[in-house]
Amino acid sequence: MKVAVIGAGGFLGGALTTAFARQGVPVHALARDWRGVPADDTENCVTRFEGDAGDLEVSRAAMRGCTVAYFLAYDGVPLLDGADHLEEYDSNLRMLVYAISGAEYGGVERLVLLSSGGTVYGETRGPATEGVQLRPKSHYGAIKKLSEEMLAHYLAVAGTLSYAVARVANPFGPGQVNAKRKGLVVSAMLKALTHEPVLVHRDGSQVRDYVFVDDVVRALMALGTSSDAANQVFNVGSGAGRSVKDVLADVERVSGLALERQHVPGRLQDVDSNVLSVEKLTKVLGDQETTGYEDGLRLTWEAVSRAAARPANT
């Protein structure tokens, strides 16, 4: 088996690439820019491709000869106010079109689309199952919803491969330390070390589903190979909700450091509660090894504190 990871320069894409390579699986890893991304001991299994996933020839080259392809690329900053959202729709839907073309051209058997469980559902009452109506409040969530629909419709009507959609919750983990976009957990840990205030929208009672990166990667790997996952949508999360206030208290507990909180107004695209049901994932793929939130929090803090102690020129 050989896999392609489109968007390998990002947090989840990098973690997925490394996980496959450590199992000895050859990976075609596509990123827009590899500068600043160091090689590691898995590089003998990884072929790096550099370029824009919105370039058809680049997409085809990266997926040629691969059995499974993962599409994790996104052009833009999710939930950014003031962005050119029309361009964001155009660019991201076009990239997916080229990914489908590249997968079919390259002989891929399964295309796995990374969607967003944290935004496509909008407000949830209790853990959301995959069958509930999608009500995204943000442009990012709407683009992910359209991407899911476009992929499913095209492959059902004219496609030559199967697909799986992973609606991922709010992932966190060590790899976010150096990522361009950091989630709440890692941002709060870094703020604790630098004694800077953490920005808290409204009162911090908003509830989200936080899932450790290794648990996401295991699920993605299984969705790429399981015959039972073909042409289906799956939530990938922890199944538990935690408020922003809870997460900040957890960061203080695991780090032993106090956090200063600076409250700011809420954003229009924010929801009060978003939690994912993972019953379908467990039923279809069976019980998988998981690291879990608590151990994930500890491992992330260890990585953040090590990175902070490292000299700046290393």
C-alpha positions as CSV (number, residue, x, y, z in Angstrom):
1,M,0.0,0.0,0.0
2,K,1.1,3.6,-0.7
3,V,-0.8,6.6,0.6
4,A,-1.0,10.3,-0.4
5,V,-1.5,13.0,2.1
6,I,-2.7,16.3,0.5
7,G,-2.1,19.0,3.1
8,A,0.8,17.3,4.8
9,G,2.4,20.5,6.0
10,G,-0.4,21.1,8.5
11,F,-0.9,19.8,12.0
12,L,-3.0,16.8,11.3
13,G,-1.5,16.1,7.9
14,G,2.0,16.0,9.4
15,A,0.9,13.7,12.2
16,L,-0.8,11.4,9.7
17,T,2.2,11.3,7.4
18,T,4.5,10.4,10.3
19,A,2.2,7.7,11.6
20,F,2.1,5.9,8.3
21,A,5.8,6.3,7.7
22,R,6.6,4.8,11.1
23,Q,4.7,1.7,10.1
24,G,6.8,1.5,7.0
25,V,4.0,2.6,4.6
26,P,5.3,4.8,1.7
27,V,3.7,8.2,1.7
28,H,3.4,10.9,-1.0
29,A,3.2,14.0,1.1
30,L,2.1,17.3,-0.6
31,A,2.5,20.7,1.1
32,R,2.5,24.1,-0.4
33,D,5.8,25.0,1.2
34,W,8.2,22.6,3.1
35,R,10.5,25.4,4.3
36,G,10.9,25.2,8.0
37,V,9.6,21.6,8.2
38,P,12.5,19.5,9.4
39,A,13.1,16.0,8.2
40,D,13.0,13.1,10.8
41,D,13.7,9.4,11.0
42,T,10.7,8.5,8.8
43,E,11.9,10.4,5.8
44,N,13.0,7.2,4.0
45,C,9.3,6.3,3.6
46,V,8.2,9.8,2.7
47,T,8.4,11.4,-0.8
48,R,7.8,15.2,-0.5
49,F,5.8,17.0,-3.2
50,E,5.7,20.8,-3.0
51,G,3.1,22.9,-4.7
52,D,-0.5,24.1,-4.7
53,A,-3.2,21.5,-4.3
54,G,-5.2,23.8,-6.6
55,D,-2.9,22.9,-9.4
56,L,-4.3,19.9,-11.3
57,E,-0.9,18.6,-12.4
58,V,0.5,18.9,-8.9
59,S,-2.5,17.0,-7.5
60,R,-2.2,14.2,-10.1
61,A,1.6,13.8,-9.5
62,A,1.2,13.5,-5.7
63,M,-1.5,10.8,-6.0
64,R,-0.1,8.8,-8.8
65,G,0.4,5.1,-7.8
66,C,-1.3,5.5,-4.4
67,T,-4.0,3.3,-3.0
68,V,-5.5,5.7,-0.5
69,A,-5.5,9.5,-0.5
70,Y,-6.3,11.9,2.3
71,F,-7.4,15.4,1.5
72,L,-6.6,17.7,4.4
73,A,-5.7,20.9,2.5
74,Y,-7.5,24.2,3.2
75,D,-6.9,27.6,1.7
76,G,-7.6,30.3,4.2
77,V,-7.8,30.8,8.0
78,P,-10.9,29.1,9.5
79,L,-13.3,31.5,11.3
80,L,-11.3,34.6,10.3
81,D,-13.3,37.7,10.2
82,G,-12.9,40.1,7.3
83,A,-11.6,37.5,4.9
84,D,-12.5,37.3,1.2
85,H,-15.0,34.5,1.7
86,L,-16.0,34.3,-2.0
87,E,-12.4,33.6,-2.9
88,E,-12.3,31.1,0.0
89,Y,-15.3,29.1,-1.5
90,D,-13.8,29.2,-5.0
91,S,-10.3,28.1,-4.0
92,N,-11.3,25.3,-1.6
93,L,-14.0,23.7,-3.8
94,R,-11.6,23.9,-6.8
95,M,-8.9,22.2,-4.8
96,L,-11.3,19.3,-4.0
97,V,-12.3,19.0,-7.7
98,Y,-8.6,18.6,-8.5
99,A,-8.1,16.2,-5.7
100,I,-10.9,14.0,-7.1
101,S,-9.4,14.2,-10.5
102,G,-6.0,13.4,-9.2
103,A,-7.2,10.4,-7.3
104,E,-9.1,9.0,-10.3
105,Y,-6.1,9.7,-12.6
106,G,-3.6,8.2,-10.1
107,G,-5.6,5.0,-9.5
108,V,-6.5,5.7,-5.9
109,E,-9.1,3.3,-4.5
110,R,-10.3,5.3,-1.4
111,L,-10.3,9.1,-0.9
112,V,-10.7,10.3,2.7
113,L,-12.0,13.9,3.1
114,L,-11.2,15.8,6.3
115,S,-14.3,17.7,7.3
116,S,-15.1,19.6,10.4
117,G,-17.3,18.2,13.1
118,G,-16.7,21.4,15.1
119,T,-18.4,23.6,12.5
120,V,-20.7,21.7,10.1
121,Y,-23.3,20.9,12.7
122,G,-23.6,24.4,14.2
123,E,-25.4,24.3,17.6
124,T,-25.9,20.8,19.0
125,R,-28.1,19.6,21.8
126,G,-26.3,16.7,23.2
127,P,-23.7,14.7,21.1
128,A,-24.6,15.1,17.4
129,T,-24.9,12.0,15.3
130,E,-23.9,11.9,11.6
131,G,-27.6,11.9,10.5
132,V,-28.7,15.2,12.0
133,Q,-29.3,18.2,9.8
134,L,-26.2,20.3,9.2
135,R,-26.6,24.0,10.2
136,P,-23.1,25.6,9.9
137,K,-22.9,29.2,11.2
138,S,-19.5,30.0,9.6
139,H,-18.2,30.2,6.1
140,Y,-15.6,27.5,7.0
141,G,-18.4,25.1,8.1
142,A,-20.4,25.9,5.0
143,I,-17.4,25.1,2.8
144,K,-16.9,21.8,4.5
145,K,-20.6,20.9,4.1
146,L,-20.5,21.7,0.4
147,S,-17.3,19.7,0.0
148,E,-18.9,16.7,1.6
149,E,-21.9,17.0,-0.7
150,M,-19.9,17.5,-3.8
151,L,-17.6,14.5,-3.1
152,A,-20.5,12.2,-2.3
153,H,-22.6,13.2,-5.3
154,Y,-19.9,13.1,-7.9
155,L,-18.5,9.7,-6.8
156,A,-22.0,8.2,-6.6
157,V,-22.8,9.4,-10.1
158,A,-19.6,9.1,-12.0
159,G,-16.7,8.2,-9.7
160,T,-14.4,5.3,-9.9
161,L,-13.3,5.1,-6.3
162,S,-14.9,4.9,-2.8
163,Y,-14.7,7.7,-0.2
164,A,-15.0,8.3,3.5
165,V,-15.6,11.6,5.3
166,A,-14.1,12.3,8.7
167,R,-15.9,15.1,10.7
168,V,-13.1,15.8,13.1
169,A,-13.8,17.7,16.4
170,N,-11.2,20.0,18.0
171,P,-7.9,18.2,17.8
172,F,-4.9,19.1,20.0
173,G,-1.5,17.7,20.6
174,P,2.3,18.2,20.6
175,G,2.5,19.0,16.9
176,Q,0.6,22.2,17.4
177,V,3.4,23.8,19.2
178,N,5.0,25.0,16.0
179,A,1.8,25.0,13.9
180,K,0.6,28.3,12.3
181,R,-2.8,27.8,13.9
182,K,-2.9,26.6,17.5
183,G,-6.0,25.4,19.3
184,L,-7.1,26.4,22.7
185,V,-5.2,23.8,24.6
186,V,-1.7,24.5,23.2
187,S,-2.4,28.3,23.0
188,A,-3.3,28.3,26.7
189,M,-0.2,26.2,27.6
190,L,2.1,28.7,25.8
191,K,0.4,31.6,27.5
192,A,0.9,30.0,30.9
193,L,4.6,29.8,30.2
194,T,4.9,33.4,29.0
195,H,2.5,34.8,31.6
196,E,0.4,36.4,28.8
197,P,-3.4,36.6,29.1
198,V,-5.6,34.0,27.3
199,L,-8.4,35.6,25.3
200,V,-11.7,34.1,26.4
201,H,-14.7,34.9,24.2
202,R,-17.7,35.8,26.4
203,D,-17.7,34.0,29.7
204,G,-16.0,30.8,28.6
205,S,-19.0,28.6,29.1
206,Q,-19.0,27.5,25.4
207,V,-18.7,23.7,25.2
208,R,-16.5,21.8,22.6
209,D,-15.3,18.3,21.9
210,Y,-11.5,18.1,22.3
211,V,-9.7,15.1,20.9
212,F,-6.1,14.1,21.1
213,V,-4.2,14.0,17.8
214,D,-3.1,10.4,18.0
215,D,-6.7,9.3,18.4
216,V,-7.7,11.3,15.3
217,V,-4.8,9.7,13.3
218,R,-5.7,6.2,14.3
219,A,-9.3,6.8,13.1
220,L,-8.2,8.4,9.8
221,M,-5.9,5.4,9.1
222,A,-8.7,3.0,9.7
223,L,-11.1,5.0,7.5
224,G,-8.7,4.7,4.7
225,T,-8.5,0.9,4.7
226,S,-11.7,-0.5,6.2
227,S,-14.2,-1.9,3.7
228,D,-17.0,-1.2,6.2
229,A,-16.2,2.5,6.1
230,A,-16.7,2.9,2.3
231,N,-18.9,5.8,1.2
232,Q,-19.9,6.8,4.7
233,V,-19.5,9.8,7.0
234,F,-18.0,9.5,10.5
235,N,-17.6,11.8,13.5
236,V,-14.1,11.7,15.0
237,G,-14.0,13.1,18.5
238,S,-14.0,12.2,22.1
239,G,-17.7,12.0,22.6
240,A,-17.4,14.3,25.6
241,G,-18.0,18.1,25.9
242,R,-15.8,20.5,27.9
243,S,-16.2,24.2,28.3
244,V,-13.5,26.7,27.7
245,K,-13.4,27.4,31.4
246,D,-12.9,23.6,32.1
247,V,-10.1,23.4,29.6
248,L,-8.3,26.4,31.0
249,A,-8.6,24.9,34.5
250,D,-7.2,21.6,33.2
251,V,-4.2,23.4,31.7
252,E,-3.5,25.0,35.0
253,R,-3.8,21.7,36.7
254,V,-1.4,19.8,34.4
255,S,1.1,22.7,34.1
256,G,1.0,23.8,37.7
257,L,0.9,27.4,36.4
258,A,-1.8,30.1,36.7
259,L,-3.5,31.6,33.7
260,E,-4.7,35.2,33.3
261,R,-8.0,35.4,31.5
262,Q,-9.0,38.4,29.3
263,H,-12.6,38.3,28.4
264,V,-13.6,39.6,24.9
265,P,-16.9,39.8,23.0
266,G,-18.2,36.7,21.3
267,R,-18.1,36.1,17.6
268,L,-21.2,35.7,15.3
269,Q,-20.0,32.3,14.1
270,D,-19.5,30.8,17.5
271,V,-22.0,28.3,19.0
272,D,-22.7,27.6,22.6
273,S,-22.3,23.8,22.4
274,N,-20.8,21.4,19.9
275,V,-20.2,17.8,20.9
276,L,-19.9,14.8,18.6
277,S,-21.3,11.3,19.0
278,V,-18.7,8.7,18.1
279,E,-21.0,5.6,18.4
280,K,-21.0,5.0,14.6
281,L,-17.2,5.1,14.5
282,T,-16.9,2.6,17.3
283,K,-19.6,0.4,15.8
284,V,-18.2,0.2,12.3
285,L,-14.4,0.2,13.2
286,G,-14.6,-1.6,16.5
287,D,-12.9,-0.5,19.8
288,Q,-9.6,1.1,18.9
289,E,-6.7,2.0,21.1
290,T,-7.1,5.5,22.4
291,T,-4.8,7.9,24.3
292,G,-7.7,9.9,25.7
293,Y,-8.0,13.5,26.8
294,E,-6.2,13.3,30.2
295,D,-3.1,11.5,28.9
296,G,-3.2,13.6,25.7
297,L,-3.2,16.7,27.9
298,R,-0.2,15.5,29.8
299,L,1.8,14.5,26.7
300,T,1.0,17.9,25.1
301,W,2.2,19.8,28.1
302,E,5.4,17.8,28.1
303,A,6.0,18.7,24.5
304,V,5.2,22.4,25.0
305,S,7.5,22.7,28.1
306,R,10.3,20.9,26.2
307,A,9.9,23.3,23.3
308,A,9.9,26.3,25.6
309,A,13.2,25.1,27.2
310,R,14.9,24.6,23.9
311,P,17.4,27.3,22.8
312,A,16.0,29.6,20.2
313,N,18.6,28.6,17.5
314,T,18.0,24.9,17.7
